[in-house]
Amino acid sequence: MSPLCDRCGEHVNRLNQQVSVMRKEIKNLRQMLDSAVRAHRKHMTSIQTAVSELGLCEPDKDQEPALPAPASSQAALEKGNIQTVPIGYISSCFSVKNGTPRQPTICGPSRAELRIQQSVFNNPEHALVGLEHYSHVWIIFLFHKNGHLSYKAKVKPPRLNGQKVGVYSTRSPHRPNALGLTLAKLDRIVGDTIHLSNIDMIAGTPVLDIKPYIPEYDSPHTRMGMDSQPYDSNTDQPTASLDETTDMLNIREDADTQSDLECEKPDDFGSKGCEADVPVTDSAKVCAQFSLHKAMEGVKAYVTHDDLRQVSCEGKDQVSDSPKIKPPELTAEHPCYGEEAYSTIAGWIREPPVGSLEVRFTPHAERELAEFLPTHLSGPSESKRPRFKFLRSPEEAAAAIRGVLSADPRSVYRRTRCKDKLFFFTLDTADVTCWFGRGFAEVLQVRPVEQHVASS
């Protein structure tokens, strides 16, 4: 019973594991089939709509009556059923998904170009007039390398290392509408081409729209400064803030004290003092000024000891406790002027389970990287050396590699199942080979893309 039963038990366990794997594969195939059916139906609907609008297909008399014509473009727009057209395609220093930053701030030296297609505008450069006044732009694009159209309500972000959250609380590319949004730095505009940096898009990404980044509208921190100065409905001018009000009260107090001291001098108004030569109307003004001074002192004490204490103490305590605490509602009894009234984020964004990695270069990789020439250098003697297309120097390429690897670009599967395998990614015209250890990533070699393709 002992050896034979043990072998049978191991055989049964292996069969159960194989059955479990087969069930998962069948489930994945069903999802892919459903996605293909939905995509086929969508394409057939668009083809039928185009044919009916062009009037190329006349109904046969022997056939049944045709269906009613599709709704007009205005009705389709009101229902949200539109067909997008890319305004251009990204030419980027990232040619494949592997190693492409997940967020634009990860790799600052990353660069890209976007050329507006002439099929969208007869004069594409006219659509870019005025955009040069902005330093950053929003890019709305399509995740065209998802591989399938399926999506799930819960996803596993790589930074959460396998934990599930709702898809709408993440920036996962696998969404019902595979739209992406990124904030890129606008370097310059040449004709119909936009030069960008701080990007996280791969080459060939279809761009649907461009919008200028306006901090006064898009940044809660900037809006906080604007909203802290409410407008007076009578004068249509911004009212003074708490600090400005306090300064005004101090100035007013100094002025009143100075006037009182001057009034006590007998030489200013004659030998009888100030009451002898001051008319009745002026005396009334002095009394009103004294009453106003007392009232302003009360307002100053209320503002300084109540509202300012509440802002400095209560607001800071709420932010320091947890980034996910909901701020108090703005009421007349409980005003709030801090940053917490405008933006909060999930705690795992600032403190993710997956930390940053230390990036190292082997001496061999450093020598290979130093062989690359910047884009602006040229010469017959250096024609055989590899050359960057987007990056400006080997030092900038090293900074870009550090940015990519420090954020750990591996998926959860690679991080857990393929720890001992090499990792490859392409940056501009260089193929980078590295491996990951405990808390670090080490670059082993940096070779030109052509050389790697030829040798393989």
Disulfide bonds with the S-S distance in Angstrom:
none
